[in-house]
Amino acid sequence: MSEHFDVLIVGAGISGIGMACHLQKESPGKRYAILERRNAIGGTWDLFRYPGVRSDSDMFSFAYAFRPWMSPKVLSEGRLVREYVKETAREYGVDQHIRFGLKILKADWSSEHNRWTITALQESTGETRRYTCHFFMSCTGYYDYDQGHLPVFPGVERFKGQTLHPQFWPENLDYRGKRVVVIGSGATAVTIVPAMVADAAHVTMLQRTPTYYFIAPTLEKTIALLGRILPARWIYGALRRTYIALQRALYKGAKRWPDAMRKFMLRPIKKELGDTVDMRHFTPNYKPWDQRMCVVPDGDLFKAIKSGKAAIVTDEIATFTEHGILLKSGETLDADIVVTATGIRLKTFGGMDITLDGAPVSTHELLSYRAVLMQNLPNMGFIFGYTNASWTLKADIASRYVCRLLNYMDAKGIARVTPRAPDGQRGEGNVMSSLTSGYILRDANELPRQGLSGPWRVTHAYEVDKTLLLDEPLDDGALEFVQQR
């Protein structure tokens, strides 16, 4: 026996919870469920538990548009983000619709019945469960939850200390008084290093290449001042608009005037560090926003380096030794613990198999339609947030678009909607190819493609997408609608 729903959502992270809330608000009456592999709400924010884990986007724009972030914290600890998502689910009653502990194995579309059949494994019991739905939403993000990226390091088996990946941080790890080397230069490494210096003997960040940093305040100090004269919701609404505008200005400026933006990004770091550190460790060999920028709250990373409790080394690993790492320059780094903050692996749609009437589908060969629907996949959407702004900005408007589409289908008596791309539309890039980050290049074939023009290209622009998804006609000639029989 299978249980039937109007809409099935996979994933109870920030995207899936948001999608469910929008369904309740904008498409009331739809019977839905959320299938979640973990045994808790939160997705990424429940997975990552390394020291200092926090948002790397401001919370005013990262929070849902329908539930403002009512705290002066600009960058919030992961624990508080997780609580925010859980509280949102409780407030909207979404938590009552979640089925936990289910790994999605397969989704098969039946053209005869105009429905999806979802096969899931209840991992705690080994039992297989089946669900059917009229519309299927993947809100799994793009992380592989089962494995992070771990290069093969020569001699690592000789190392007598402890190695660990941040994605699987051991509970109650004791690093007091120990020498720590953190391999990596991305957002995870930049977060871990200043978080560990208080208890560790010393922390070294070992990077192959530098990255760009943006110093942001931990607290938004204008709230206390404005709170004396204005209602709280007005203040937080204004801050949301301000931070969205700031994100867009920084990105557009980086693309239009990369040399000027490069100087703009490096100047405050030079001021923060003074003459204590060689600026080559902070001067990337690529243009701003060719890769994601790392946010440093109140310059905590630079304060840690300036204090002498942390250091940054730009070099490559020759081999691990019994007591640390030998670099290609000949320098050695002694370590008791090595943290391999070497990145994530990508996995689209949570790794499930997708079939159309029993025929396997290679989703990475299909084009995305407005980065919400997929070419040739009927009645299926996915939530894929921004990489150049807060993830939730796109997640919010994508969810609202799906609700618009569902309401349109109900009003017109439509049973099936399928994006159909014209011949010759396929381009070279994928939905994240505007960035050259290592994790994107490594797993480029895991991601849906994008086309040459129109709804088949990803805009990466909130102000453009907001109009396209919420105001433009739904029947644009690229969607094939099939009436109910």
Stockholm file with secondary structure:
# STOCKHOLM 1.0

chainA/1-485         MSEHFDVLIVGAGISGIGMACHLQKESPGKRYAILERRNAIGGTWDLFRYPGVRSDSDMFSFAYAFRPWMSPKVLSEGRLVREYVKETAREYGVDQHIRFGLKILKADWSSEHNRWTITALQESTGETRRYTCHFFMSCTGYYDYDQGHLPVFPGVERFKGQTLHPQFWPENLDYRGKRVVVIGSGATAVTIVPAMVADAAHVTMLQRTPTYYFIAPTLEKTIALLGRILPARWIYGALRRTYIALQRALYKGAKRWPDAMRKFMLRPIKKELGDTVDMRHFTPNYKPWDQRMCVVPDGDLFKAIKSGKAAIVTDEIATFTEHGILLKSGETLDADIVVTATGIRLKTFGGMDITLDGAPVSTHELLSYRAVLMQNLPNMGFIFGYTNASWTLKADIASRYVCRLLNYMDAKGIARVTPRAPDGQRGEGNVMSSLTSGYILRDANELPRQGLSGPWRVTHAYEVDKTLLLDEPLDDGALEFVQQR
#=GR chainA/1-485 SS CCEEEEEEEECCSHHHHHHHHHHHHHSTTCCEEEEESSSSSCTHHHHCCSTTCBCSSCHHHHSCTTSCCCSSBSSCBHHHHHHHHHHHHHHTTGGGGEEESEEEEEEEEETTTTEEEEEEEETTTTEEEEEEEEEEEECCCSEEEEEECCCCCTTGGGCCSEEECGGGCCTTCCCTTCEEEEECCSHHHHHHHHHHTTTSSEEEEEESSCCCEEEECSBCTHHHHHTTTSCHHHHHHHHHHHHHHHHHHHHHHHHHCHHHHHHHHHHHHHHHHTTSSCGGGGCCSSCTTSSCCEEEETTHHHHHHHHTSEEEEECCEEEEETTEEEETTSCEEECSEEEECCCEEECGGGGCEEEETTEECCGGGSBEETTTEETTCTTEEECCCCSSSCHHHHHHHHHHHHHHHHHHHHHHTEEEEEECCCTTCEEEEETTTTCCCHHHHHTGGGSCEEESSGGGSCCCCHHHHHHHHHTSCSCCSSEEEEECC
#=GC SS_cons         CCEEEEEEEECCSHHHHHHHHHHHHHSTTCCEEEEESSSSSCTHHHHCCSTTCBCSSCHHHHSCTTSCCCSSBSSCBHHHHHHHHHHHHHHTTGGGGEEESEEEEEEEEETTTTEEEEEEEETTTTEEEEEEEEEEEECCCSEEEEEECCCCCTTGGGCCSEEECGGGCCTTCCCTTCEEEEECCSHHHHHHHHHHTTTSSEEEEEESSCCCEEEECSBCTHHHHHTTTSCHHHHHHHHHHHHHHHHHHHHHHHHHCHHHHHHHHHHHHHHHHTTSSCGGGGCCSSCTTSSCCEEEETTHHHHHHHHTSEEEEECCEEEEETTEEEETTSCEEECSEEEECCCEEECGGGGCEEEETTEECCGGGSBEETTTEETTCTTEEECCCCSSSCHHHHHHHHHHHHHHHHHHHHHHTEEEEEECCCTTCEEEEETTTTCCCHHHHHTGGGSCEEESSGGGSCCCCHHHHHHHHHTSCSCCSSEEEEECC
//
